[in-house]
């Protein structure tokens, strides 16, 4: 008699075994649920603990939110993976089989997602080397903007037009990165062209006074002005001043406007290209260069043939 039929007929021993198996399964399910709940709680707690530890380590500097988020996510997922392996083992699945399946799946996923893994590797290198942070104004892969986010796959920028730009980390790490806000000051350079007859020393003095009067210009390094070359229209005088990175655009515009006004007030002029139209008669080459006119060619007269036996007066 089969076990199912014996169970239906009410075999006591088989019913007892089934009840024990059901009880053991219920206990295993309850323990697996507790392990899963503890895993989720522990993952969140350890992630928050990691972020707070990184924040305390960088207390003297600006908080690195990107590194905190990445480290917290890494700890959270690692704890969840370990917890899921424990849950499967509690349900009767051998850990060695789970690890073997995970290894095979990781190999297959790695072969299928080579580009994504390249972005992940580049993201890890960016987080380690830290060429830029969230909030920095950078130029990456020919696009300029403020970094709003950095994860394992891409870097998010907000460009001057307030458009969201997503740059893959492999592109960002493989290209030249220009960080405009990583230093405490940034140099402003403006070129003015004055007339060749103007006093260059006086122009330099006027530009230096204009730079020192601007409150956004720092005094160390000190502003500098000098003659830097000749142009097709005059003399090029260059003004160089240093300012905070956040004030670069305003300082550039302000010095350009103030320098022009002060140079004009001091009597300097700004030459610009002119186009002169000269009216005259058409070009008449000298008589010696003229070519003699060719006489029209004449064909030689060809005598007309005479008919045999013809005579005059006939």
PyMOL commands that set and color helices and strands:
alter all, ss='L'
color gray80, all
select helices_A, chain A and resi 3-9+12-57+65-90+95-112+114-129+169-174+200-213+245-265+287-289
alter helices_A, ss='H'
color red, helices_A
select strands_A, chain A and resi 137-140+143-150+154-158+164-168+177-179+186-194+224-230+235-243
alter strands_A, ss='S'
color yellow, strands_A
deselect
rebuild
show_as cartoon
